[in-house]
Amino acid sequence: MTSPTTSAKTANAPDSFFTATLAEADPEIAAAIKGELGRQRHEIELIASENIVSRAVLEAQGSVMTNKYAEGYPGARYYGGCEWVDVAETLAIERAKKLFGAAFANVQPNSGSQMNQAVFLALLQPGATFMGLDLAAGGSAYSRAWDFKRFREIADHVGAYLMVDMAHFAGLVAGGAHASPVPHAHVTTTTTHKSLRGPRGGLMLWNDETLTKKFNSAIFPGLQGGPLMHIIAAKVVAFAEALRPDFKIYAKNVVENAKALALRAQGLDIVSGGTDNHLMLVDLRPKGLKGNVSEKAPGARRDHLQQERHSVRSRNAVRDVRFAPGHAGGNHARFRRRRIPAGRRHDRRSSQRAGAIARWQGAAGGSRHQGAGEGDDRQLPDLSVGLAPDEFPIASQLIQRTPTRP
Ligand SMILES: Cc1ncc(COP(=O)(O)O)c(C=O)c1O
């Protein structure tokens, strides 16, 4: 038998179930999300693979498109009722093609890992040989320009396919601040959530029609089932944002700021002496430090009001060194708040949101359990980006105005 209380709740359930706010329906996760928003607002994000999406991207991502099953591709689905998700996916494909100048696009990959698996599934037979950059050899932390034409010539010479994963610098390519691999590679893959500033997900681009069926079949039904239509809707929005003229300014500023940051990081050993893109590798071995310790550097922790500001970065391998990535190594870092050059201190929102990306590289010496950690009192390098005192208020204002949305 149901108690009167339970019956009353059940009777009310249909009303509140669909209409309650998150805070009403689930205060625990609402509090965690609020906490994360606060963290994003108050910490300096130095992680190269992260970004801040617009309200419009968040809205599309949180939309009713999450309810829809749409296995297949536009016009050829295994489910009825796909007319609106077809509109969304067709828009995403068309905008992605326009943005990157590609003949074909697949916008369904749920993640960067899956888009890359799809290429392997489509192009390689079991036991086939493939070659790529080892992480320790700069794999996804290469801060210099790539010569894609030359890579293609070499691939053609040896009879190989050339695949470029441009996940990190895709936003720079979209904004015209980086050479594009799309005309040269047999297939270009990218995540949509890094410098491209979209929702989490993947994208595949190619120009040869004979590869179309291979790639599409590798994604569905090869690796995935129903596409994440709400994410695809958000990709539509992000691609449109990247097609806007101000995205070019954003991309240009990202590169300029990374170069400026590299110049200002005096006393640190920047691998290759600087950067041509949005990231840099800082080898902390000469400082006898690991990446996780550098996050606690005092210079990166206080604003002009002496409030504590943490900076967050990820950790990566440095060449010739093996280490446990979760424990130490380098930091993979992005400096999102833009330093405004003199004379341009009243720039608009697009430039406020520009950033530079840095990759801080740590030493790998010592065992996993002997590395410096909490409470380590070895001398830390000053990782401040070197803001002059009169720049603190400006930076603080920008931080407050940066639209990090709930
Ligand atoms: C170059 C590159 N490709 C792919 C991925 C994997 O993407 P995802 O985390 O969406 O699986 C990453 C992750 O950082 C990356 O840096």
The ligand as an ORCA input file, in Angstrom:
! r2SCAN-3c Opt
* xyz 0 1
  C      45.126     16.116    -30.861
  C      44.059     15.394    -30.080
  N      43.263     14.519    -30.708
  C      42.296     13.848    -30.048
  C      42.095     14.027    -28.704
  C      41.034     13.225    -28.005
  O      39.857     13.917    -27.939
  P      38.691     13.428    -26.952
  O      39.115     13.827    -25.580
  O      37.472     14.179    -27.430
  O      38.547     11.945    -27.114
  C      42.889     14.931    -28.000
  C      42.673     15.154    -26.573
  O      43.144     16.053    -25.959
  C      43.904     15.646    -28.721
  O      44.708     16.517    -28.106
*
